[in-house]
Amino acid sequence: MSVKSLAESLILQSMEDLSDADNRAGSQEFFSGEGFRICAQMANMSSEEQVKVLEIVRKITSITAPLPKTEKVRLRAARRSVPALYA
């Protein structure tokens, strides 16, 4: 396995780990620290490609982040007032 392939594998695995609660913190640390930058350079990623990956990571993180308590309450209230939508 080449260094480039290994770096690409690390990036992809870290993206996958974002969806796992047990590994999310380590993955977020990878993308926010030097780990991602080093792997991206070894994978010969352009600056544009790195930005795209980080944008995807940001979207994944916002989707998998727990909802704030106020949002949970709002969603429960919406379910009670419009039960047909959730049947």
DOKEVEX-103850 format. One line per field, with one value per residue: residue number from 1; x, y negated, z negated of N, C-alpha, C in turn. Coordinates in steps of 0.2 Angstrom, whole numbers. Layout:
! DOKEVEX-103850
pos = (NUM, ...)
nX = (X, ...)
nY = (Y, ...)
nZ = (Z, ...)
caX = (X, ...)
caY = (Y, ...)
caZ = (Z, ...)
cX = (X, ...)
cY = (Y, ...)
cZ = (Z, ...)
***
This chain:
! DOKEVEX-103850
pos = (1, 2, 3, 4, 5, 6, 7, 8, 9, 10, 11, 12, 13, 14, 15, 16, 17, 18, 19, 20, 21, 22, 23, 24, 25, 26, 27, 28, 29, 30, 31, 32, 33, 34, 35, 36, 37, 38, 39, 40, 41, 42, 43, 44, 45, 46, 47, 48, 49, 50, 51, 52, 53, 54, 55, 56, 57, 58, 59, 60, 61, 62, 63, 64, 65, 66, 67, 68, 69, 70, 71, 72, 73, 74, 75, 76, 77, 78, 79, 80, 81, 82, 83, 84, 85, 86, 87)
nX = (4, 3, 9, 1, -11, -13, -15, -26, -35, -35, -41, -54, -58, -59, -69, -80, -80, -86, -99, -101, -104, -94, -82, -82, -77, -63, -61, -66, -56, -45, -49, -49, -36, -18, -18, -27, -22, -9, -11, -19, -9, 0, -9, -9, -19, -28, -29, -42, -49, -47, -54, -67, -68, -68, -79, -89, -87, -90, -104, -108, -105, -114, -126, -125, -124, -130, -147, -151, -159, -170, -174, -178, -189, -197, -199, -206, -218, -222, -225, -236, -245, -247, -250, -253, -242, -232, -236)
nY = (6, -11, -27, -37, -30, -25, -37, -43, -33, -34, -47, -44, -35, -42, -51, -42, -38, -49, -47, -38, -38, -34, -36, -49, -61, -59, -59, -72, -79, -75, -81, -94, -97, -95, -82, -80, -89, -85, -72, -75, -82, -71, -64, -71, -81, -95, -112, -116, -104, -100, -109, -106, -93, -97, -104, -95, -87, -96, -97, -84, -83, -93, -87, -75, -79, -81, -86, -102, -105, -114, -112, -99, -99, -108, -100, -89, -95, -99, -86, -82, -91, -89, -75, -67, -68, -61, -48)
nZ = (0, 4, -2, 1, 3, -10, -17, -11, -15, -29, -30, -24, -34, -45, -42, -41, -55, -61, -61, -72, -88, -98, -92, -87, -93, -93, -79, -75, -81, -73, -61, -64, -68, -65, -59, -49, -39, -37, -32, -20, -13, -10, -3, 9, 10, 17, 12, 14, 14, 1, -6, -2, -8, -21, -22, -20, -31, -41, -38, -41, -54, -60, -57, -65, -77, -94, -97, -103, -119, -118, -105, -104, -112, -105, -93, -99, -103, -90, -85, -92, -89, -75, -71, -60, -51, -57, -57)
caX = (0, 7, 8, -5, -17, -14, -17, -33, -39, -36, -46, -60, -60, -61, -76, -84, -80, -90, -106, -101, -103, -88, -76, -83, -72, -56, -62, -66, -49, -41, -50, -47, -29, -13, -18, -30, -17, -3, -14, -21, -3, 2, -13, -9, -25, -27, -33, -50, -51, -47, -60, -73, -69, -69, -86, -93, -86, -94, -111, -109, -105, -120, -131, -125, -123, -136, -151, -151, -165, -175, -176, -181, -195, -201, -201, -211, -224, -225, -228, -242, -250, -248, -249, -253, -236, -227, -239)
caY = (0, -17, -32, -41, -26, -25, -44, -43, -28, -38, -52, -41, -31, -47, -53, -37, -38, -55, -45, -34, -42, -32, -38, -56, -66, -58, -61, -79, -81, -74, -86, -101, -98, -94, -76, -80, -93, -80, -66, -78, -83, -65, -61, -76, -84, -102, -116, -116, -97, -100, -113, -102, -88, -100, -107, -89, -85, -101, -95, -78, -84, -96, -82, -70, -82, -80, -92, -106, -103, -118, -109, -93, -101, -110, -94, -85, -99, -98, -80, -82, -96, -87, -68, -63, -69, -56, -41)
caZ = (0, 5, -7, 4, 2, -17, -19, -9, -19, -36, -29, -24, -40, -50, -40, -43, -62, -63, -63, -77, -94, -102, -89, -84, -96, -90, -72, -75, -83, -67, -56, -67, -70, -60, -56, -42, -35, -35, -27, -14, -9, -8, 2, 14, 11, 18, 7, 15, 12, -6, -8, -1, -13, -28, -22, -21, -38, -45, -37, -44, -61, -62, -57, -70, -84, -97, -96, -109, -122, -116, -98, -106, -115, -99, -89, -102, -102, -83, -84, -96, -85, -68, -72, -54, -48, -60, -58)
cX = (4, 5, 2, -11, -18, -17, -24, -38, -40, -41, -53, -63, -62, -67, -81, -85, -84, -97, -106, -99, -97, -82, -77, -78, -65, -56, -62, -60, -45, -42, -49, -40, -24, -14, -21, -25, -12, -6, -16, -15, 0, -2, -14, -15, -24, -30, -40, -53, -52, -53, -66, -74, -71, -77, -91, -93, -90, -102, -113, -110, -111, -126, -131, -124, -130, -140, -151, -158, -171, -178, -180, -188, -200, -203, -206, -218, -227, -228, -235, -247, -252, -246, -249, -247, -231, -230, -236)
cY = (-6, -22, -36, -37, -26, -32, -45, -38, -31, -43, -49, -38, -37, -50, -49, -37, -44, -52, -40, -38, -40, -35, -46, -61, -65, -60, -68, -82, -80, -79, -93, -102, -96, -87, -76, -84, -89, -75, -69, -80, -77, -62, -66, -79, -92, -106, -116, -109, -97, -104, -109, -97, -91, -102, -100, -87, -90, -99, -89, -79, -88, -91, -77, -73, -82, -87, -96, -104, -107, -115, -103, -94, -104, -104, -90, -89, -99, -92, -79, -86, -93, -79, -65, -63, -63, -49, -37)
cZ = (0, -1, -5, 2, -6, -20, -17, -13, -26, -35, -29, -30, -45, -48, -42, -51, -65, -64, -69, -84, -98, -99, -86, -87, -93, -82, -71, -77, -77, -62, -58, -68, -64, -56, -49, -37, -32, -30, -20, -10, -6, -3, 9, 16, 12, 12, 7, 13, 4, -9, -7, -6, -19, -28, -23, -28, -42, -44, -41, -52, -64, -62, -63, -77, -87, -97, -103, -112, -120, -109, -99, -108, -109, -95, -92, -102, -95, -82, -87, -92, -78, -68, -65, -50, -50, -60, -53)
***
